Amino acid sequence: MGSKSGSGRLHAGAAGRKFVLHDPVVCYNSGPEQRNALSPDMFDAITELPDSDRTLIESITIPARDARAFNVTAGSICRIEVIEGSQVADLNMWNAQNPREHFYASKTRQIHASHLSVRDSLWSCMPYLRPMATIVKDSISYGIDEDNAGVHDVIGSRCDPYTHFVMTRQSTNHCCHSNLTRSVLPWRLTEHDVHDVFNVFMCTGFTRSTGQYFAKPSPAVKGDHLEFFAHLDLLVAVSACPQGDVSYACGSSEEPYCYPLGVQIFIIPERLLDRYNTPMPSAYSGAHGLSTNK
Ligand SMILES: [Zn+2]
């Protein structure tokens, strides 16, 4: 087997050096049985469940430009919904019994993709590395557009006062990092527990010419929603981003329109969970090569 250099194309580097242009190799390309946390049968059973067969147990409104945190028990469904105008959500999640285990955006991006949709899971950090939640509904299902942009990204972070200060030399408390920090204080978590987010409803990508992170106005409209199945007992925090639908660059003097978001939590019939097993933390036991037994 020779090199997979494709058609002999060359890439000119920024300094003029020529490189052989190889074809991309998807790094984490194992089969769906490794990456899909819900069996096809269970996924179908959940997604085909009539609304009348699930029970609403909590309804929360996330105020515009603010955040709320809430618990979602294992085996239930959480729905995040655009209830007025187009609005993005910055989401964090933790294992409710052990907040050291939290959502891991970068590994989720590697395992699935830059933008998430149905069947993709939100994975937890090392050393646990297991699915915390799996997306079961996405009313937008945007795909990837001609600018390589998608919706519901795990490539950005959250707007925060520190980067804002770097860019503008001005202080602000109206940002998702600060919103999320305030929202989790009642659970005795702090700013240090807030982590890189799942950007629900946000339309983003990287520019082809410069590789810079960009956003487009969110295509989400009233009634659009994303639902996930909770694999663990979760603490979830959602910030209704003060950038609204993110029509303007961060630090812009333009005042974005901002709207509240709705959250609903549903329990599903016990029979759907009869043969379901909670994902276990990673079974890796190599002790990083330090164990004398290995
Ligand atoms: Zn934000």
Residues whose N, C-alpha, C, O or C-beta is under 5 A from the ligand:
A	BS01	ZN	R158 C159 C176 C241 P242 Q243
